[in-house]
Amino acid sequence: MTTWESIGTMPWAYGYAVSSPRTSNVARGSYVYTNEDLTHRTSLSLTRDMAASLKAISERCKDEGGRYMDRSQILRALILALAKQEDQVDWRGIKDEKELVKRIIRAFSGK
């Protein structure tokens, strides 16, 4: 068995590729996503500034010698980064998005 269950983690989380994957239209870069891996599709509303920020990140990756990153890739990377730092975030008493952003920034800055 060569699925993500056999290695104990999802392959896209650490760059593993599943052998003989049934790739979907989201296979990009060095990661290979299978239809089984992508089980949750989420609709997300962004402001123009948020969309522009994602586009700027993508363009910067490409301009710095990397590859174009689509919004989904950037958002998945941000989620993975937050998941690795989640024990550093003070989750007590968060009541809105603004406070959540402050707490996440604080956790990533090490303060």
N, C-alpha and C positions, 0 to 999 in steps of 0.2 A: 504494500500500500504506500503510494507516494503522493499523498495529499497533505494538506496543511494539518490535518489531525495527527498524522504520523510524526511530524516534527514539532508538534506542540504549539505552534503559532501560525498565524496567517502568513502566507508567503509574501504578500506585498508589504508587510510590516518591516521586514528586514532584507528584502531583495531576493528572496528565494523564488525560484521558478518551479512550478509544478510540472512534472513530466507529462507529456502528451496532453496539454491543456486544450480545452475547447475555448479558444479565445473569442472574446466579444469585440465590439468595435472600440473598446477602451484600452486595448493593448498599446502601451506607449513606452518609449524609452527602454530602460533596463528592466522594468517590472512587467510581469505577465499576469494579467488578471483573467481569471476564468469566470464563466457565468455563475459558478457556485460561490465564488468569493464575493461577488458584488450582489448582495442580497437585499440591500436597502437603498432605495432611490428616494432622495429627499428634495423637495421643492424649496427653494430659498429665494427670498426677496432681498435684493441689494439696492442700496442707493447708487446714484451715478458715481459718487466719489469712491464707494467701495469697489464697484466694477472697474473704475479707472485705476485704482490701486492694484487690483489683480492683473490688469493689463500691463501696468508699469513693471510689476514683478516679473511677468513673463518676458517682456522686452529686455529687461536688465539681464535675465538669465541668458538670453540669446546674444545680447551685445557683449557679454563677458566671456564668450566662447562656449557657452553651453547650448542647450536646445530650447526650442519654444516649449513652454509649459502651459497647458490649458488650465482653465479655472478649476476644474475638478481635481487635477493633480495638485495644485497649490493648496486647495482647501483640505484635501486628504492629508497632505504633509503637515499642515497646521494642526489638524486634529491629532495626528500621531505625535507631534512635538508636545502638544498640551497633555496628551495621555502619559507621556514620559515624565512630565513635570507636575502631574496632578496632585501628588502628595505635598508639593511645595506651596500650593494655593490654599489660602485661608478661606474655607467655604462657609464659615459661620456668618449668618445674618445677611447674606446677599439677597437683595430685594429687586434689583433691576439689572438690565444689561450694562448700564454705565458702571455700576459698582463691580460687576463681574470683570469687565475690561480692566479696571484699575487693579483688581486683585491678580489677574493673570499677568499683567505687565510687571507688577511687583514681584511675582514669583519668578519670572524670567530674568529680571534684573538682579535677583539674588538678595533683595532687601527684605 
